[in-house]
Amino acid sequence: MKAHEHVTPRQEALAERHLCVALAALRTPDEVRAFLRDLCTPTEIQAMADRWAVVDRLKRAIPYREIHRLTGVSVATIGRVARFLRGGSGGYATAARRIEESRRASAAMARV
């Protein structure tokens, strides 16, 4: 991570918290997309999208080489995502679980 001169660790943590609050305030995927396009470079967005594309495949126990073949994401990046999926802060798992819960709820509503 980039070191900021004249910025304390507390200030850096607060800036990160403010970013998280801004993301949480967005209500739709289109709002998040617009925010990310304003905030990040296209390359940064692609890197995040690549990592996210790997999560579901790892959860389905698809081998790294097959994930690489399907997505073009490097085996090193796949390994990094796998490490954080297993032992990170829980963000990948929480997002994946909530998306799955939403899909199940939508499917259940469609059957009613």
Secondary structure as GFF3:
##gff-version 3
##sequence-region A 1 112
A	DSSP	alpha_helix	9	25	.	.	.	ID=ss1
A	DSSP	alpha_helix	29	39	.	.	.	ID=ss2
A	DSSP	alpha_helix	42	59	.	.	.	ID=ss3
A	DSSP	alpha_helix	64	71	.	.	.	ID=ss4
A	DSSP	alpha_helix	75	87	.	.	.	ID=ss5
A	DSSP	alpha_helix	91	111	.	.	.	ID=ss6
###
